[in-house]
Amino acid sequence: MGVPKRRTSKMRLRTRKAANRWHAPQLSKCPQCGSTVASHTVCPSCGYYKGRQVLTVGTK
């Protein structure tokens, strides 16, 4: 049966838990309209992704 031979130190435990901490989403600017967009996502305001139009966005 797998039983730990030694007690896990505080630093080792905290280092392991630190890998699961929350990170803020990476936001970048859209080169077409300049609005803030999450990376690798179509811009919701203009519909462009990687320099070409992917969505047709209707004006209200």
CHARMM internal coordinates of N, CA and C (Angstrom, degrees):
IC EDIT
DIST 1 N 1 CA 1.4470
DIST 1 CA 1 C 1.5339
ANGL 1 N 1 CA 1 C 109.21
DIST 1 C 2 N 1.3163
ANGL 1 CA 1 C 2 N 116.95
DIHE 1 N 1 CA 1 C 2 N 138.24
DIST 2 N 2 CA 1.4616
ANGL 1 C 2 N 2 CA 120.46
DIHE 1 CA 1 C 2 N 2 CA -178.27
DIST 2 CA 2 C 1.5142
ANGL 2 N 2 CA 2 C 112.20
DIHE 1 C 2 N 2 CA 2 C -79.82
DIST 2 C 3 N 1.3125
ANGL 2 CA 2 C 3 N 115.51
DIHE 2 N 2 CA 2 C 3 N 107.71
DIST 3 N 3 CA 1.4610
ANGL 2 C 3 N 3 CA 120.84
DIHE 2 CA 2 C 3 N 3 CA -179.80
DIST 3 CA 3 C 1.5216
ANGL 3 N 3 CA 3 C 108.22
DIHE 2 C 3 N 3 CA 3 C -123.18
DIST 3 C 4 N 1.3449
ANGL 3 CA 3 C 4 N 119.56
DIHE 3 N 3 CA 3 C 4 N 135.26
DIST 4 N 4 CA 1.4587
ANGL 3 C 4 N 4 CA 120.20
DIHE 3 CA 3 C 4 N 4 CA 179.28
DIST 4 CA 4 C 1.5134
ANGL 4 N 4 CA 4 C 111.82
DIHE 3 C 4 N 4 CA 4 C -63.40
DIST 4 C 5 N 1.3422
ANGL 4 CA 4 C 5 N 115.37
DIHE 4 N 4 CA 4 C 5 N 135.73
DIST 5 N 5 CA 1.4544
ANGL 4 C 5 N 5 CA 119.50
DIHE 4 CA 4 C 5 N 5 CA -179.29
DIST 5 CA 5 C 1.5233
ANGL 5 N 5 CA 5 C 111.37
DIHE 4 C 5 N 5 CA 5 C -80.16
DIST 5 C 6 N 1.3521
ANGL 5 CA 5 C 6 N 115.31
DIHE 5 N 5 CA 5 C 6 N -33.05
DIST 6 N 6 CA 1.4615
ANGL 5 C 6 N 6 CA 120.20
DIHE 5 CA 5 C 6 N 6 CA -179.38
DIST 6 CA 6 C 1.5177
ANGL 6 N 6 CA 6 C 109.94
DIHE 5 C 6 N 6 CA 6 C -130.45
DIST 6 C 7 N 1.3090
ANGL 6 CA 6 C 7 N 115.34
DIHE 6 N 6 CA 6 C 7 N 159.99
DIST 7 N 7 CA 1.4550
ANGL 6 C 7 N 7 CA 121.13
DIHE 6 CA 6 C 7 N 7 CA 177.38
DIST 7 CA 7 C 1.5284
ANGL 7 N 7 CA 7 C 109.44
DIHE 6 C 7 N 7 CA 7 C -72.39
DIST 7 C 8 N 1.3304
ANGL 7 CA 7 C 8 N 117.07
DIHE 7 N 7 CA 7 C 8 N 138.86
DIST 8 N 8 CA 1.4609
ANGL 7 C 8 N 8 CA 121.48
DIHE 7 CA 7 C 8 N 8 CA 178.07
DIST 8 CA 8 C 1.5202
ANGL 8 N 8 CA 8 C 108.81
DIHE 7 C 8 N 8 CA 8 C -71.72
DIST 8 C 9 N 1.3321
ANGL 8 CA 8 C 9 N 116.35
DIHE 8 N 8 CA 8 C 9 N 128.63
DIST 9 N 9 CA 1.4659
ANGL 8 C 9 N 9 CA 120.00
DIHE 8 CA 8 C 9 N 9 CA -178.44
DIST 9 CA 9 C 1.5285
ANGL 9 N 9 CA 9 C 110.51
DIHE 8 C 9 N 9 CA 9 C -70.67
DIST 9 C 10 N 1.3281
ANGL 9 CA 9 C 10 N 116.15
DIHE 9 N 9 CA 9 C 10 N 160.82
DIST 10 N 10 CA 1.4669
ANGL 9 C 10 N 10 CA 121.48
DIHE 9 CA 9 C 10 N 10 CA -179.44
DIST 10 CA 10 C 1.5212
ANGL 10 N 10 CA 10 C 111.09
DIHE 9 C 10 N 10 CA 10 C -62.65
DIST 10 C 11 N 1.3226
ANGL 10 CA 10 C 11 N 115.66
DIHE 10 N 10 CA 10 C 11 N -40.67
DIST 11 N 11 CA 1.4594
ANGL 10 C 11 N 11 CA 119.19
DIHE 10 CA 10 C 11 N 11 CA -177.58
DIST 11 CA 11 C 1.5317
ANGL 11 N 11 CA 11 C 111.00
DIHE 10 C 11 N 11 CA 11 C -66.95
DIST 11 C 12 N 1.2961
ANGL 11 CA 11 C 12 N 117.54
DIHE 11 N 11 CA 11 C 12 N -41.90
DIST 12 N 12 CA 1.4652
ANGL 11 C 12 N 12 CA 120.81
DIHE 11 CA 11 C 12 N 12 CA 179.90
DIST 12 CA 12 C 1.5342
ANGL 12 N 12 CA 12 C 110.20
DIHE 11 C 12 N 12 CA 12 C -65.53
DIST 12 C 13 N 1.3157
ANGL 12 CA 12 C 13 N 116.31
DIHE 12 N 12 CA 12 C 13 N -40.50
DIST 13 N 13 CA 1.4536
ANGL 12 C 13 N 13 CA 121.06
DIHE 12 CA 12 C 13 N 13 CA 178.39
DIST 13 CA 13 C 1.5266
ANGL 13 N 13 CA 13 C 111.11
DIHE 12 C 13 N 13 CA 13 C -64.63
DIST 13 C 14 N 1.3286
ANGL 13 CA 13 C 14 N 117.54
DIHE 13 N 13 CA 13 C 14 N -45.36
DIST 14 N 14 CA 1.4711
ANGL 13 C 14 N 14 CA 121.40
DIHE 13 CA 13 C 14 N 14 CA -179.39
DIST 14 CA 14 C 1.5212
ANGL 14 N 14 CA 14 C 111.93
DIHE 13 C 14 N 14 CA 14 C -68.58
DIST 14 C 15 N 1.3318
ANGL 14 CA 14 C 15 N 116.76
DIHE 14 N 14 CA 14 C 15 N -34.23
DIST 15 N 15 CA 1.4615
ANGL 14 C 15 N 15 CA 120.15
DIHE 14 CA 14 C 15 N 15 CA 177.48
DIST 15 CA 15 C 1.5213
ANGL 15 N 15 CA 15 C 109.99
DIHE 14 C 15 N 15 CA 15 C -64.42
DIST 15 C 16 N 1.3103
ANGL 15 CA 15 C 16 N 116.84
DIHE 15 N 15 CA 15 C 16 N -40.79
DIST 16 N 16 CA 1.4565
ANGL 15 C 16 N 16 CA 121.49
DIHE 15 CA 15 C 16 N 16 CA 179.26
DIST 16 CA 16 C 1.5295
ANGL 16 N 16 CA 16 C 110.85
DIHE 15 C 16 N 16 CA 16 C -67.27
DIST 16 C 17 N 1.3220
ANGL 16 CA 16 C 17 N 117.62
DIHE 16 N 16 CA 16 C 17 N -40.78
DIST 17 N 17 CA 1.4637
ANGL 16 C 17 N 17 CA 120.94
DIHE 16 CA 16 C 17 N 17 CA 179.81
DIST 17 CA 17 C 1.5241
ANGL 17 N 17 CA 17 C 111.76
DIHE 16 C 17 N 17 CA 17 C -71.86
DIST 17 C 18 N 1.3286
ANGL 17 CA 17 C 18 N 118.24
DIHE 17 N 17 CA 17 C 18 N -26.60
DIST 18 N 18 CA 1.4642
ANGL 17 C 18 N 18 CA 121.52
DIHE 17 CA 17 C 18 N 18 CA -177.70
DIST 18 CA 18 C 1.5259
ANGL 18 N 18 CA 18 C 111.97
DIHE 17 C 18 N 18 CA 18 C -67.88
DIST 18 C 19 N 1.3287
ANGL 18 CA 18 C 19 N 118.30
DIHE 18 N 18 CA 18 C 19 N -21.90
DIST 19 N 19 CA 1.4574
ANGL 18 C 19 N 19 CA 121.32
DIHE 18 CA 18 C 19 N 19 CA 179.65
DIST 19 CA 19 C 1.5196
ANGL 19 N 19 CA 19 C 111.22
DIHE 18 C 19 N 19 CA 19 C -69.66
DIST 19 C 20 N 1.3239
ANGL 19 CA 19 C 20 N 118.42
DIHE 19 N 19 CA 19 C 20 N -20.28
DIST 20 N 20 CA 1.4565
ANGL 19 C 20 N 20 CA 121.97
DIHE 19 CA 19 C 20 N 20 CA -176.97
DIST 20 CA 20 C 1.5219
ANGL 20 N 20 CA 20 C 113.12
DIHE 19 C 20 N 20 CA 20 C -101.19
DIST 20 C 21 N 1.3265
ANGL 20 CA 20 C 21 N 117.58
DIHE 20 N 20 CA 20 C 21 N 12.99
DIST 21 N 21 CA 1.4559
ANGL 20 C 21 N 21 CA 119.54
DIHE 20 CA 20 C 21 N 21 CA -177.45
DIST 21 CA 21 C 1.5271
ANGL 21 N 21 CA 21 C 110.97
DIHE 20 C 21 N 21 CA 21 C -71.62
DIST 21 C 22 N 1.3208
ANGL 21 CA 21 C 22 N 115.04
DIHE 21 N 21 CA 21 C 22 N 160.81
DIST 22 N 22 CA 1.4508
ANGL 21 C 22 N 22 CA 121.35
DIHE 21 CA 21 C 22 N 22 CA -178.05
DIST 22 CA 22 C 1.5219
ANGL 22 N 22 CA 22 C 110.79
DIHE 21 C 22 N 22 CA 22 C -75.86
DIST 22 C 23 N 1.3216
ANGL 22 CA 22 C 23 N 116.96
DIHE 22 N 22 CA 22 C 23 N 135.94
DIST 23 N 23 CA 1.4582
ANGL 22 C 23 N 23 CA 123.11
DIHE 22 CA 22 C 23 N 23 CA 175.28
DIST 23 CA 23 C 1.5244
ANGL 23 N 23 CA 23 C 108.14
DIHE 22 C 23 N 23 CA 23 C -117.55
DIST 23 C 24 N 1.3170
ANGL 23 CA 23 C 24 N 116.21
DIHE 23 N 23 CA 23 C 24 N 139.92
DIST 24 N 24 CA 1.4622
ANGL 23 C 24 N 24 CA 120.22
DIHE 23 CA 23 C 24 N 24 CA 176.14
DIST 24 CA 24 C 1.5253
ANGL 24 N 24 CA 24 C 109.26
DIHE 23 C 24 N 24 CA 24 C -68.31
DIST 24 C 25 N 1.3308
ANGL 24 CA 24 C 25 N 118.28
DIHE 24 N 24 CA 24 C 25 N 144.27
DIST 25 N 25 CA 1.4621
ANGL 24 C 25 N 25 CA 119.96
DIHE 24 CA 24 C 25 N 25 CA 179.53
DIST 25 CA 25 C 1.5286
ANGL 25 N 25 CA 25 C 111.34
DIHE 24 C 25 N 25 CA 25 C -65.08
DIST 25 C 26 N 1.3254
ANGL 25 CA 25 C 26 N 115.74
DIHE 25 N 25 CA 25 C 26 N 142.52
DIST 26 N 26 CA 1.4592
ANGL 25 C 26 N 26 CA 121.11
DIHE 25 CA 25 C 26 N 26 CA -179.98
DIST 26 CA 26 C 1.5238
ANGL 26 N 26 CA 26 C 109.05
DIHE 25 C 26 N 26 CA 26 C -77.69
DIST 26 C 27 N 1.3233
ANGL 26 CA 26 C 27 N 116.67
DIHE 26 N 26 CA 26 C 27 N 117.39
DIST 27 N 27 CA 1.4555
ANGL 26 C 27 N 27 CA 121.42
DIHE 26 CA 26 C 27 N 27 CA -179.80
DIST 27 CA 27 C 1.5205
ANGL 27 N 27 CA 27 C 109.76
DIHE 26 C 27 N 27 CA 27 C -110.33
DIST 27 C 28 N 1.3147
ANGL 27 CA 27 C 28 N 115.78
DIHE 27 N 27 CA 27 C 28 N 140.01
DIST 28 N 28 CA 1.4597
ANGL 27 C 28 N 28 CA 121.01
DIHE 27 CA 27 C 28 N 28 CA 177.88
DIST 28 CA 28 C 1.5202
ANGL 28 N 28 CA 28 C 108.56
DIHE 27 C 28 N 28 CA 28 C -131.50
DIST 28 C 29 N 1.3178
ANGL 28 CA 28 C 29 N 116.18
DIHE 28 N 28 CA 28 C 29 N 170.39
DIST 29 N 29 CA 1.4623
ANGL 28 C 29 N 29 CA 120.22
DIHE 28 CA 28 C 29 N 29 CA -179.65
DIST 29 CA 29 C 1.5213
ANGL 29 N 29 CA 29 C 109.71
DIHE 28 C 29 N 29 CA 29 C -94.49
DIST 29 C 30 N 1.3108
ANGL 29 CA 29 C 30 N 115.30
DIHE 29 N 29 CA 29 C 30 N 141.89
DIST 30 N 30 CA 1.4636
ANGL 29 C 30 N 30 CA 121.19
DIHE 29 CA 29 C 30 N 30 CA 176.38
DIST 30 CA 30 C 1.5308
ANGL 30 N 30 CA 30 C 108.08
DIHE 29 C 30 N 30 CA 30 C -73.08
DIST 30 C 31 N 1.3424
ANGL 30 CA 30 C 31 N 118.61
DIHE 30 N 30 CA 30 C 31 N 128.61
DIST 31 N 31 CA 1.4681
ANGL 30 C 31 N 31 CA 119.45
DIHE 30 CA 30 C 31 N 31 CA -179.52
DIST 31 CA 31 C 1.5263
ANGL 31 N 31 CA 31 C 113.13
DIHE 30 C 31 N 31 CA 31 C -68.65
DIST 31 C 32 N 1.3367
ANGL 31 CA 31 C 32 N 118.25
DIHE 31 N 31 CA 31 C 32 N -21.31
DIST 32 N 32 CA 1.4682
ANGL 31 C 32 N 32 CA 121.05
DIHE 31 CA 31 C 32 N 32 CA -178.75
DIST 32 CA 32 C 1.5223
ANGL 32 N 32 CA 32 C 112.12
DIHE 31 C 32 N 32 CA 32 C -81.69
DIST 32 C 33 N 1.3535
ANGL 32 CA 32 C 33 N 116.34
DIHE 32 N 32 CA 32 C 33 N -54.52
DIST 33 N 33 CA 1.4692
ANGL 32 C 33 N 33 CA 119.01
DIHE 32 CA 32 C 33 N 33 CA -173.15
DIST 33 CA 33 C 1.5241
ANGL 33 N 33 CA 33 C 113.17
DIHE 32 C 33 N 33 CA 33 C -111.08
DIST 33 C 34 N 1.3411
ANGL 33 CA 33 C 34 N 118.46
DIHE 33 N 33 CA 33 C 34 N -14.77
DIST 34 N 34 CA 1.4539
ANGL 33 C 34 N 34 CA 121.07
DIHE 33 CA 33 C 34 N 34 CA 176.72
DIST 34 CA 34 C 1.5173
ANGL 34 N 34 CA 34 C 115.08
DIHE 33 C 34 N 34 CA 34 C 86.20
DIST 34 C 35 N 1.3228
ANGL 34 CA 34 C 35 N 118.17
DIHE 34 N 34 CA 34 C 35 N 4.38
DIST 35 N 35 CA 1.4681
ANGL 34 C 35 N 35 CA 119.74
DIHE 34 CA 34 C 35 N 35 CA 179.25
DIST 35 CA 35 C 1.5352
ANGL 35 N 35 CA 35 C 109.65
DIHE 34 C 35 N 35 CA 35 C -79.47
DIST 35 C 36 N 1.3186
ANGL 35 CA 35 C 36 N 116.33
DIHE 35 N 35 CA 35 C 36 N 161.34
DIST 36 N 36 CA 1.4539
ANGL 35 C 36 N 36 CA 121.85
DIHE 35 CA 35 C 36 N 36 CA -178.44
DIST 36 CA 36 C 1.5247
ANGL 36 N 36 CA 36 C 109.56
DIHE 35 C 36 N 36 CA 36 C -82.31
DIST 36 C 37 N 1.3499
ANGL 36 CA 36 C 37 N 115.55
DIHE 36 N 36 CA 36 C 37 N 128.80
DIST 37 N 37 CA 1.4576
ANGL 36 C 37 N 37 CA 121.78
DIHE 36 CA 36 C 37 N 37 CA -176.34
DIST 37 CA 37 C 1.5252
ANGL 37 N 37 CA 37 C 108.59
DIHE 36 C 37 N 37 CA 37 C -136.33
DIST 37 C 38 N 1.3277
ANGL 37 CA 37 C 38 N 117.70
DIHE 37 N 37 CA 37 C 38 N 145.54
DIST 38 N 38 CA 1.4587
ANGL 37 C 38 N 38 CA 121.40
DIHE 37 CA 37 C 38 N 38 CA 173.01
DIST 38 CA 38 C 1.5279
ANGL 38 N 38 CA 38 C 109.22
DIHE 37 C 38 N 38 CA 38 C -66.94
DIST 38 C 39 N 1.3301
ANGL 38 CA 38 C 39 N 116.89
DIHE 38 N 38 CA 38 C 39 N 149.84
DIST 39 N 39 CA 1.4545
ANGL 38 C 39 N 39 CA 121.42
DIHE 38 CA 38 C 39 N 39 CA -178.16
DIST 39 CA 39 C 1.5288
ANGL 39 N 39 CA 39 C 111.35
DIHE 38 C 39 N 39 CA 39 C -63.72
DIST 39 C 40 N 1.3133
ANGL 39 CA 39 C 40 N 117.16
DIHE 39 N 39 CA 39 C 40 N 147.15
DIST 40 N 40 CA 1.4593
ANGL 39 C 40 N 40 CA 125.21
DIHE 39 CA 39 C 40 N 40 CA 178.10
DIST 40 CA 40 C 1.5294
ANGL 40 N 40 CA 40 C 111.69
DIHE 39 C 40 N 40 CA 40 C 57.83
DIST 40 C 41 N 1.3310
ANGL 40 CA 40 C 41 N 115.82
DIHE 40 N 40 CA 40 C 41 N 38.94
DIST 41 N 41 CA 1.4556
ANGL 40 C 41 N 41 CA 121.20
DIHE 40 CA 40 C 41 N 41 CA -178.75
DIST 41 CA 41 C 1.5272
ANGL 41 N 41 CA 41 C 109.30
DIHE 40 C 41 N 41 CA 41 C -136.15
DIST 41 C 42 N 1.3228
ANGL 41 CA 41 C 42 N 116.38
DIHE 41 N 41 CA 41 C 42 N 145.64
DIST 42 N 42 CA 1.4580
ANGL 41 C 42 N 42 CA 120.89
DIHE 41 CA 41 C 42 N 42 CA 176.31
DIST 42 CA 42 C 1.5256
ANGL 42 N 42 CA 42 C 108.60
DIHE 41 C 42 N 42 CA 42 C -68.02
DIST 42 C 43 N 1.3139
ANGL 42 CA 42 C 43 N 116.99
DIHE 42 N 42 CA 42 C 43 N 138.37
DIST 43 N 43 CA 1.4636
ANGL 42 C 43 N 43 CA 121.65
DIHE 42 CA 42 C 43 N 43 CA 179.29
DIST 43 CA 43 C 1.5312
ANGL 43 N 43 CA 43 C 108.79
DIHE 42 C 43 N 43 CA 43 C -68.82
DIST 43 C 44 N 1.3409
ANGL 43 CA 43 C 44 N 117.55
DIHE 43 N 43 CA 43 C 44 N 122.36
DIST 44 N 44 CA 1.4663
ANGL 43 C 44 N 44 CA 118.64
DIHE 43 CA 43 C 44 N 44 CA -178.26
DIST 44 CA 44 C 1.5258
ANGL 44 N 44 CA 44 C 114.11
DIHE 43 C 44 N 44 CA 44 C -71.85
DIST 44 C 45 N 1.3347
ANGL 44 CA 44 C 45 N 117.84
DIHE 44 N 44 CA 44 C 45 N -19.96
DIST 45 N 45 CA 1.4656
ANGL 44 C 45 N 45 CA 118.90
DIHE 44 CA 44 C 45 N 45 CA -177.16
DIST 45 CA 45 C 1.5233
ANGL 45 N 45 CA 45 C 112.75
DIHE 44 C 45 N 45 CA 45 C -87.05
DIST 45 C 46 N 1.3485
ANGL 45 CA 45 C 46 N 118.31
DIHE 45 N 45 CA 45 C 46 N -34.35
DIST 46 N 46 CA 1.4659
ANGL 45 C 46 N 46 CA 119.14
DIHE 45 CA 45 C 46 N 46 CA -178.68
DIST 46 CA 46 C 1.5348
ANGL 46 N 46 CA 46 C 113.43
DIHE 45 C 46 N 46 CA 46 C -117.29
DIST 46 C 47 N 1.3418
ANGL 46 CA 46 C 47 N 118.31
DIHE 46 N 46 CA 46 C 47 N -18.54
DIST 47 N 47 CA 1.4582
ANGL 46 C 47 N 47 CA 120.92
DIHE 46 CA 46 C 47 N 47 CA 176.79
DIST 47 CA 47 C 1.5149
ANGL 47 N 47 CA 47 C 114.80
DIHE 46 C 47 N 47 CA 47 C 84.81
DIST 47 C 48 N 1.3370
ANGL 47 CA 47 C 48 N 118.31
DIHE 47 N 47 CA 47 C 48 N 12.76
DIST 48 N 48 CA 1.4625
ANGL 47 C 48 N 48 CA 121.33
DIHE 47 CA 47 C 48 N 48 CA -179.32
DIST 48 CA 48 C 1.5275
ANGL 48 N 48 CA 48 C 111.42
DIHE 47 C 48 N 48 CA 48 C -94.32
DIST 48 C 49 N 1.3311
ANGL 48 CA 48 C 49 N 116.03
DIHE 48 N 48 CA 48 C 49 N 147.67
DIST 49 N 49 CA 1.4627
ANGL 48 C 49 N 49 CA 122.97
DIHE 48 CA 48 C 49 N 49 CA 174.28
DIST 49 CA 49 C 1.5181
ANGL 49 N 49 CA 49 C 107.98
DIHE 48 C 49 N 49 CA 49 C -147.13
DIST 49 C 50 N 1.3180
ANGL 49 CA 49 C 50 N 116.26
DIHE 49 N 49 CA 49 C 50 N 123.89
DIST 50 N 50 CA 1.4746
ANGL 49 C 50 N 50 CA 123.28
DIHE 49 CA 49 C 50 N 50 CA -179.44
DIST 50 CA 50 C 1.5291
ANGL 50 N 50 CA 50 C 112.03
DIHE 49 C 50 N 50 CA 50 C 54.47
DIST 50 C 51 N 1.3365
ANGL 50 CA 50 C 51 N 116.17
DIHE 50 N 50 CA 50 C 51 N 42.17
DIST 51 N 51 CA 1.4486
ANGL 50 C 51 N 51 CA 120.56
DIHE 50 CA 50 C 51 N 51 CA 172.54
DIST 51 CA 51 C 1.5074
ANGL 51 N 51 CA 51 C 115.91
DIHE 50 C 51 N 51 CA 51 C 83.81
DIST 51 C 52 N 1.3291
ANGL 51 CA 51 C 52 N 119.17
DIHE 51 N 51 CA 51 C 52 N -1.69
DIST 52 N 52 CA 1.4588
ANGL 51 C 52 N 52 CA 119.42
DIHE 51 CA 51 C 52 N 52 CA 177.48
DIST 52 CA 52 C 1.5216
ANGL 52 N 52 CA 52 C 110.29
DIHE 51 C 52 N 52 CA 52 C -131.08
DIST 52 C 53 N 1.3140
ANGL 52 CA 52 C 53 N 115.54
DIHE 52 N 52 CA 52 C 53 N 154.29
DIST 53 N 53 CA 1.4598
ANGL 52 C 53 N 53 CA 120.30
DIHE 52 CA 52 C 53 N 53 CA -176.53
DIST 53 CA 53 C 1.5240
ANGL 53 N 53 CA 53 C 109.93
DIHE 52 C 53 N 53 CA 53 C -79.90
DIST 53 C 54 N 1.3354
ANGL 53 CA 53 C 54 N 115.30
DIHE 53 N 53 CA 53 C 54 N 125.27
DIST 54 N 54 CA 1.4538
ANGL 53 C 54 N 54 CA 121.26
DIHE 53 CA 53 C 54 N 54 CA -178.47
DIST 54 CA 54 C 1.5201
ANGL 54 N 54 CA 54 C 110.27
DIHE 53 C 54 N 54 CA 54 C -109.37
DIST 54 C 55 N 1.3164
ANGL 54 CA 54 C 55 N 117.32
DIHE 54 N 54 CA 54 C 55 N -36.76
DIST 55 N 55 CA 1.4600
ANGL 54 C 55 N 55 CA 122.31
DIHE 54 CA 54 C 55 N 55 CA 179.71
DIST 55 CA 55 C 1.5206
ANGL 55 N 55 CA 55 C 110.28
DIHE 54 C 55 N 55 CA 55 C -115.91
DIST 55 C 56 N 1.3236
ANGL 55 CA 55 C 56 N 115.48
DIHE 55 N 55 CA 55 C 56 N 148.16
DIST 56 N 56 CA 1.4551
ANGL 55 C 56 N 56 CA 118.84
DIHE 55 CA 55 C 56 N 56 CA 171.53
DIST 56 CA 56 C 1.5232
ANGL 56 N 56 CA 56 C 107.17
DIHE 55 C 56 N 56 CA 56 C -99.34
DIST 56 C 57 N 1.3159
ANGL 56 CA 56 C 57 N 115.07
DIHE 56 N 56 CA 56 C 57 N 115.83
DIST 57 N 57 CA 1.4648
ANGL 56 C 57 N 57 CA 121.32
DIHE 56 CA 56 C 57 N 57 CA -176.44
DIST 57 CA 57 C 1.5216
ANGL 57 N 57 CA 57 C 107.84
DIHE 56 C 57 N 57 CA 57 C -99.45
DIST 57 C 58 N 1.3284
ANGL 57 CA 57 C 58 N 114.94
DIHE 57 N 57 CA 57 C 58 N 122.65
DIST 58 N 58 CA 1.4712
ANGL 57 C 58 N 58 CA 119.48
DIHE 57 CA 57 C 58 N 58 CA 179.78
DIST 58 CA 58 C 1.5182
ANGL 58 N 58 CA 58 C 111.17
DIHE 57 C 58 N 58 CA 58 C -81.36
DIST 58 C 59 N 1.3337
ANGL 58 CA 58 C 59 N 116.67
DIHE 58 N 58 CA 58 C 59 N 141.79
DIST 59 N 59 CA 1.4614
ANGL 58 C 59 N 59 CA 120.76
DIHE 58 CA 58 C 59 N 59 CA 178.33
DIST 59 CA 59 C 1.5294
ANGL 59 N 59 CA 59 C 109.28
DIHE 58 C 59 N 59 CA 59 C -86.74
DIST 59 C 60 N 1.3232
ANGL 59 CA 59 C 60 N 114.79
DIHE 59 N 59 CA 59 C 60 N 139.54
DIST 60 N 60 CA 1.4689
ANGL 59 C 60 N 60 CA 119.22
DIHE 59 CA 59 C 60 N 60 CA -178.87
DIST 60 CA 60 C 1.5080
ANGL 60 N 60 CA 60 C 110.92
DIHE 59 C 60 N 60 CA 60 C -96.16
END
COOR INIT
IC SEED 1 N 1 CA 1 C
IC BUILD
